[in-house]
Amino acid sequence: MISAIYDSPIGPLTLASDGKALIQVEFEGGRYPLSQYELGNDKIIDQARRELDLYFAGKLRDFKVKVAPQGTEFQRKAWAALQTIPYGETRSYAQQAKAIGSPKATRAIGAANGRNPIPVIIPCHRVIGANGSLTGFGGGMERKQILLELEQGGNLLARAS
């Protein structure tokens, strides 16, 4: 297991790989600190960096880097459902609960999203409140807003100036 720092437009992200797949993306100052690994580089981290560069430039909608999030069976189902939300669209927690066959599990969906070990690439930022409001995000609400704006055609460079 190795990790590398990726300097993104929304702050440093720590990328971690097991050599076969990306296992973590961590925001600096994230709510739930993840495991720390020796700094290094491999083809998975290189691919994640290239894809993140394209994503933040508004040129990539679907990540291809292999991911292997570690969690409970329910969490993995919730994270798999996140990956079906199209770029530029949002879903409510209730819609996500229904999508995995557990329509009453909206709070559990929220908890699973909060523990998503690979945010941005597994797009938990695309889940919002039933009334359209922005709700919790492990990377902070400002980052969630930026990611949603980017996917609606926003320009990160213009926002930063």
C-alpha positions as CSV (number, residue, x, y, z in Angstrom):
1,M,0.0,0.0,0.0
2,I,1.3,3.4,-1.0
3,S,0.0,6.9,-1.1
4,A,0.7,10.2,-2.9
5,I,-0.5,13.8,-2.5
6,Y,-2.5,15.2,-5.4
7,D,-2.8,19.0,-5.4
8,S,-6.3,19.5,-6.6
9,P,-8.3,22.8,-7.1
10,I,-10.2,21.9,-4.0
11,G,-7.2,21.3,-1.9
12,P,-4.7,18.5,-1.4
13,L,-6.0,15.0,-1.8
14,T,-4.2,11.9,-0.5
15,L,-4.5,9.1,-3.0
16,A,-3.8,5.5,-1.8
17,S,-3.3,2.4,-3.9
18,D,-2.9,-1.3,-3.1
19,G,-1.1,-1.8,-6.5
20,K,-4.3,-3.1,-8.1
21,A,-6.9,-0.4,-7.4
22,L,-7.4,2.9,-5.7
23,I,-8.4,2.3,-2.1
24,Q,-8.6,5.8,-0.7
25,V,-9.0,9.5,-1.6
26,E,-8.7,11.7,1.5
27,F,-9.4,15.4,1.8
28,E,-7.0,17.4,4.0
29,G,-8.7,17.8,7.3
30,G,-11.4,15.2,6.5
31,R,-14.0,14.3,9.1
32,Y,-12.9,10.7,9.3
33,P,-9.1,10.3,9.0
34,L,-8.2,7.2,6.9
35,S,-5.2,4.9,7.2
36,Q,-1.9,6.4,6.3
37,Y,0.6,4.7,4.0
38,E,4.1,5.2,2.9
39,L,4.5,7.8,0.1
40,G,5.2,6.4,-3.3
41,N,3.7,6.1,-6.8
42,D,2.4,3.4,-9.1
43,K,0.3,3.1,-12.2
44,I,-3.0,3.3,-10.3
45,I,-2.0,6.6,-8.6
46,D,-0.7,7.9,-12.0
47,Q,-4.0,7.0,-13.7
48,A,-6.0,8.6,-10.8
49,R,-4.0,11.8,-11.1
50,R,-4.5,12.0,-14.9
51,E,-8.2,11.4,-14.6
52,L,-8.6,13.9,-11.7
53,D,-6.8,16.5,-13.9
54,L,-9.3,15.9,-16.7
55,Y,-12.2,15.9,-14.3
56,F,-11.3,19.2,-12.7
57,A,-10.7,20.7,-16.2
58,G,-14.3,19.7,-17.0
59,K,-13.1,17.1,-19.6
60,L,-13.9,13.8,-17.9
61,R,-17.3,12.6,-16.8
62,D,-16.7,9.0,-16.0
63,F,-13.7,7.7,-14.0
64,K,-12.1,4.5,-15.3
65,V,-9.4,4.0,-12.6
66,K,-10.2,0.8,-10.8
67,V,-11.4,1.3,-7.2
68,A,-11.7,-1.1,-4.3
69,P,-13.3,0.7,-1.3
70,Q,-13.2,-1.2,1.9
71,G,-16.3,-1.4,4.1
72,T,-19.3,-3.4,5.1
73,E,-21.5,-5.1,2.6
74,F,-24.1,-2.4,3.0
75,Q,-21.5,0.4,2.6
76,R,-20.2,-1.3,-0.6
77,K,-23.8,-1.5,-2.0
78,A,-24.3,2.2,-1.2
79,W,-21.0,3.2,-2.8
80,A,-21.8,1.1,-5.9
81,A,-25.1,2.9,-6.2
82,L,-23.3,6.3,-6.0
83,Q,-21.3,5.3,-9.1
84,T,-24.6,5.0,-11.1
85,I,-25.5,8.7,-10.6
86,P,-24.7,10.4,-13.9
87,Y,-22.3,13.3,-14.1
88,G,-24.1,16.6,-13.5
89,E,-27.1,14.9,-11.8
90,T,-28.1,14.5,-8.2
91,R,-30.1,12.0,-6.2
92,S,-31.7,12.2,-2.8
93,Y,-30.8,9.9,0.1
94,A,-34.2,8.3,-0.3
95,Q,-33.6,7.6,-4.0
96,Q,-30.3,6.1,-3.1
97,A,-31.9,3.9,-0.4
98,K,-34.5,2.7,-2.9
99,A,-31.8,2.0,-5.5
100,I,-30.1,-0.5,-3.3
101,G,-33.4,-2.2,-2.3
102,S,-33.6,-0.7,1.2
103,P,-36.1,2.2,0.9
104,K,-36.3,2.8,4.6
105,A,-32.5,3.1,5.0
106,T,-32.1,6.8,4.2
107,R,-30.1,7.5,7.4
108,A,-27.9,4.5,6.8
109,I,-27.3,5.7,3.3
110,G,-26.2,9.0,4.7
111,A,-23.9,7.3,7.1
112,A,-22.4,5.2,4.3
113,N,-21.9,8.2,2.1
114,G,-20.1,9.9,5.0
115,R,-17.7,7.0,5.2
116,N,-17.0,6.8,1.5
117,P,-13.2,6.3,1.3
118,I,-13.0,7.4,-2.3
119,P,-14.9,10.7,-2.6
120,V,-15.0,12.6,-5.9
121,I,-14.2,9.4,-7.9
122,I,-17.1,7.6,-6.1
123,P,-19.4,10.7,-6.3
124,C,-21.0,11.0,-2.9
125,H,-21.2,14.8,-3.5
126,R,-24.1,14.1,-5.9
127,V,-26.4,13.1,-3.1
128,I,-28.5,15.9,-1.7
129,G,-31.5,16.4,0.6
130,A,-35.0,15.5,-0.6
131,N,-35.8,19.2,-0.8
132,G,-32.8,19.9,-3.0
133,S,-30.7,21.3,-0.2
134,L,-27.0,20.5,0.2
135,T,-26.4,18.2,3.1
136,G,-23.3,16.7,4.8
137,F,-20.1,16.0,2.9
138,G,-16.9,14.6,4.4
139,G,-14.9,17.2,2.5
140,G,-17.0,20.1,3.7
141,M,-20.0,21.9,2.2
142,E,-17.9,24.4,0.2
143,R,-16.1,21.6,-1.6
144,K,-19.4,19.8,-2.3
145,Q,-20.8,23.0,-3.8
146,I,-17.7,23.5,-6.0
147,L,-17.9,19.9,-7.3
148,L,-21.6,20.2,-8.1
149,E,-21.0,23.6,-9.8
150,L,-18.2,22.0,-11.8
151,E,-20.5,19.3,-13.0
152,Q,-23.0,21.9,-14.1
153,G,-20.5,23.5,-16.4
154,G,-18.8,25.8,-13.8
155,N,-15.2,26.9,-14.3
156,L,-13.0,26.1,-11.3
157,L,-10.3,28.6,-12.5
158,A,-12.8,31.4,-12.7
159,R,-14.1,30.6,-9.2
160,A,-10.6,30.7,-7.8
161,S,-9.9,34.2,-9.1
